Amino acid sequence: MISTAQNHFKAILEHGPRPIGSQANQDVADYISGVFQDKGLSVEEQPYDCTAWAHNSTTMEQDGERLEASANPFSLPCDVTTSIIPAGSIAELEAVSASGKILLLYGDLTRVPLSCKSWFLKDERSEEIIKLIESQQAAAILAPQTDTHYYNQFTEDWELDVASATIPTDVALRLLNLPEKPVSLKIEAERLPATARNIVARTSNTSGKRLVICAHFDTKINTPGATDNGGGIAALLSLAETLPHDLPFGLEFVAFNGEEYLPIGDDEYIRRSEDYFNDIFTCINIDGAGAALGSNNITAIAASDEMEASIRAVAAQFPGVVWTEPWPESNHSTFSFRGIPAIPISATGTRGLAHSVDDTFEQVSSAKLDEVVSLVTELMNDFAKIT
């Protein structure tokens, strides 16, 4: 028998990639809202302004030979023929003059992705590189994939005002060895003003303590987003339909939008929850769980020793679930960074799937989604005994 989680998962994946600001993203938001409303929950839609990106084509040539290049998400358009200016370190980037030229970044500069300009966790290194890039006024930036293949493009920032593309290592080597030969780069793309929405649903008893259960439903631009995070949002919807009765606390189901690029959906949620945020006693975040070739995992962040022991005891009832080290890269950090205990649920062994074109429907297991639903249900029942 197909579970309710699998039904929701199938309905969500039928929309394909659902990046923030896209029509698919809006359609999935409508679907989520409809499921919550059908359950009789109080639904709040939280719209906010965002940037969408439309990409038509990227072409690059040198000496009449076509070279592979892929525009980075949110790249500005460009149509330029000029020489290459290489830089492999911050010191080299400071020393070159690349106005109107194509900057080829590599080495230390591209070992990790560049943080978004508005990201609150942006480090000093990213801040310095951003200032140097913008001061150069280059016609475009090229870079090979970063060493961190989970985030394999150097930049994905709608606020960084420069055209940029990712190139294979063999192309990067060619350009590095022939920098004086002109390169023609044309990126046909457009940034578009758009609107995105979080969908928040609440039980009737949220006037006191409340438990937040959340998952994000947006994807990177070019991925179907099965494990990241179609399975997570499907589990969230299934939990909303099968929630335990007579809990001594309120439940808030948060379908976050915009997690993949810059967490402006989290910012909007925090702005709207200011009056009751301190009533949230725990957040459970489902992101990346349900992978067919992975093991569902769980951890605790900002939790007391007593709470962590309780969570571990519940998790031990599920032989397929493993305990993992805390990790920050998802919506639960919105809560844990503010002192609210957070329980992330994800998967071990399949990190390379996320953000890729291979993150497709068959990569998610119905049984493992049901395991997540059962695990969260048992956590809720355990909280009911101790809250």
Rosetta blueprint (number, residue, H / E / L):
1 M L
2 I L
3 S L
4 T H
5 A H
6 Q H
7 N H
8 H H
9 F H
10 K H
11 A H
12 I H
13 L H
14 E L
15 H L
16 G L
17 P L
18 R L
19 P L
20 I L
21 G L
22 S L
23 Q H
24 A H
25 N H
26 Q H
27 D H
28 V H
29 A H
30 D H
31 Y H
32 I H
33 S H
34 G H
35 V H
36 F H
37 Q H
38 D H
39 K L
40 G L
41 L L
42 S E
43 V E
44 E E
45 E E
46 Q E
47 P E
48 Y E
49 D E
50 C E
51 T E
52 A E
53 W E
54 A E
55 H E
56 N E
57 S E
58 T E
59 T E
60 M E
61 E E
62 Q E
63 D L
64 G L
65 E E
66 R E
67 L E
68 E L
69 A L
70 S E
71 A E
72 N L
73 P L
74 F L
75 S L
76 L L
77 P L
78 C E
79 D E
80 V E
81 T E
82 T E
83 S L
84 I E
85 I E
86 P E
87 A E
88 G L
89 S L
90 I H
91 A H
92 E H
93 L H
94 E H
95 A H
96 V L
97 S L
98 A L
99 S L
100 G L
101 K L
102 I E
103 L E
104 L E
105 L E
106 Y L
107 G H
108 D H
109 L H
110 T H
111 R L
112 V L
113 P L
114 L L
115 S L
116 C L
117 K L
118 S L
119 W L
120 F L
121 L L
122 K L
123 D L
124 E H
125 R H
126 S H
127 E H
128 E H
129 I H
130 I H
131 K H
132 L H
133 I H
134 E H
135 S H
136 Q H
137 Q L
138 A L
139 A L
140 A E
141 I E
142 L E
143 A E
144 P E
145 Q L
146 T L
147 D L
148 T L
149 H H
150 Y H
151 Y H
152 N L
153 Q L
154 F L
155 T L
156 E L
157 D L
158 W L
159 E L
160 L L
161 D L
162 V L
163 A L
164 S E
165 A E
166 T E
167 I E
168 P L
169 T H
170 D H
171 V H
172 A H
173 L H
174 R H
175 L H
176 L H
177 N H
178 L L
179 P L
180 E L
181 K L
182 P L
183 V E
184 S E
185 L E
186 K E
187 I E
188 E E
189 A E
190 E E
191 R E
192 L E
193 P E
194 A E
195 T E
196 A E
197 R E
198 N E
199 I E
200 V E
201 A E
202 R E
203 T L
204 S L
205 N L
206 T L
207 S L
208 G L
209 K L
210 R E
211 L E
212 V E
213 I E
214 C E
215 A E
216 H E
217 F L
218 D L
219 T L
220 K L
221 I L
222 N L
223 T L
224 P L
225 G L
226 A H
227 T H
228 D H
229 N H
230 G H
231 G H
232 G H
233 I H
234 A H
235 A H
236 L H
237 L H
238 S H
239 L H
240 A H
241 E H
242 T L
243 L L
244 P L
245 H L
246 D L
247 L L
248 P L
249 F L
250 G E
251 L E
252 E E
253 F E
254 V E
255 A E
256 F E
257 N L
258 G L
259 E L
260 E L
261 Y L
262 L L
263 P L
264 I H
265 G H
266 D H
267 D H
268 E H
269 Y H
270 I H
271 R H
272 R H
273 S L
274 E L
275 D L
276 Y L
277 F H
278 N H
279 D H
280 I E
281 F E
282 T E
283 C E
284 I E
285 N E
286 I E
287 D L
288 G L
289 A L
290 G L
291 A E
292 A L
293 L L
294 G L
295 S E
296 N E
297 N E
298 I E
299 T L
300 A L
301 I E
302 A L
303 A L
304 S L
305 D H
306 E H
307 M H
308 E H
309 A H
310 S H
311 I H
312 R H
313 A H
314 V H
315 A H
316 A L
317 Q L
318 F L
319 P L
320 G L
321 V L
322 V E
323 W E
324 T L
325 E L
326 P L
327 W L
328 P L
329 E L
330 S L
331 N L
332 H L
333 S H
334 T H
335 F H
336 S H
337 F L
338 R L
339 G L
340 I L
341 P L
342 A E
343 I E
344 P E
345 I E
346 S E
347 A E
348 T E
349 G L
350 T L
351 R H
352 G H
353 L H
354 A L
355 H L
356 S L
357 V L
358 D L
359 D L
360 T L
361 F H
362 E H
363 Q H
364 V E
365 S L
366 S H
367 A H
368 K H
369 L H
370 D H
371 E H
372 V H
373 V H
374 S H
375 L H
376 V H
377 T H
378 E H
379 L H
380 M H
381 N H
382 D H
383 F H
384 A H
385 K H
386 I H
387 T L
